[in-house]
Amino acid sequence: MGLFGKKEKTAGDDAPVKVLGSGCAKCNQLEASVKAALEQLGMDPAIDHVTDFAQIAAYGVMSTPALVVDGKVVSFGKVLKTEEVVTLLKKAGNL
């Protein structure tokens, strides 16, 4: 496990979009919003749902659900609407 923002590479690191969370209802809602946003943008990258708390903490996230795009945490602690996810994905731009 990486400490202090130094995340070690693990299986699934190749997925450009990740949802971090325990698998609770809010985490699943965020995952659904992400899938809808990707479909709306005509994209189909892999989505990795990370449920391991050690991996989540390695991102520096203490409040879930969280959204990671290209290795950077772009949102945490709230369920984003599809339109909000679309905006964040467009900002990332290189999916």
N, C-alpha and C positions, 0 to 999 in steps of 0.2 A: 504494500500500500504506500502510495506517495504521500508525503506530508508537506504542509505549508505550500499548497498550490502546485507541487511537483507531482503530477499524476503519472504513474507508470502505465505503460501500454498493456492492455489486456485483450482477451478475446472479445470481438465485437467492436473494437475501436475503429474499424473501417467504415462503420455506419455513419453517414454524415449527420443524421438526425437521431437524437436520443431523448427519451422521456425518462426522467429519474423519479422514482417513487416506489412505495411499498406494494403497489397493486391495488390500492384503495379506490373507491368510486371516483374521487377527484382526479387521481392519476389516470384512470381509464377514460375519463371525460377529456382530459388533455390529449391523450393518445388519439381519441376519435377526432378531435379538432385538428390535430396535426395531419391525420390521414385525409380528412376532408380538404384541408388547405393544399396538400400536395396534389390531390386529384384536380382541384380547381386550377392549379398552376400547370397541370399536365405533366407533373413529375412523378416518378415512382422510385425514389431512393429507399433503401432499407431503413426501417425504423427499429431501433433497439430499445426495449423497455428494460432499464436497469433497476433491479429490485434489491441488489446487495448493498447494505448500508455502508460497508467499507468503501465500495466503489463510488457511491453517492457522496460520501464525505471527502473522497479524494478530489472531487470537483469543487470543494469548499461550500457545498450546499447544505444548509441546516434546516431548510424549510421546503418541503415538497408539496405539490409536484413541481418539477423543474424541467426546462427545455434546453437542450444543448444542440447547437448547430455548428458543425465543423470544429468540434472540440471546445467551443466557448459557450458558457452559460449565458443565455439570452433572456431567461425569465425564470423566476422561482417563487414559490409560495402562493401561487394563484392559478386558477384554471383560465386559460386564454380562450377567447372565442375564435372561430375559424378566421375571421377577418384580421384579427390581431396576429395570428400565426402567419397568414399570408404576408403581412407587412414585414414581420421579422425575417421570413425566408427571402423576401425580395431584398432586404438590407444585406443579408449574407451574400446574396448574388452569385455565388459560385457552386451551387448545387447542380 
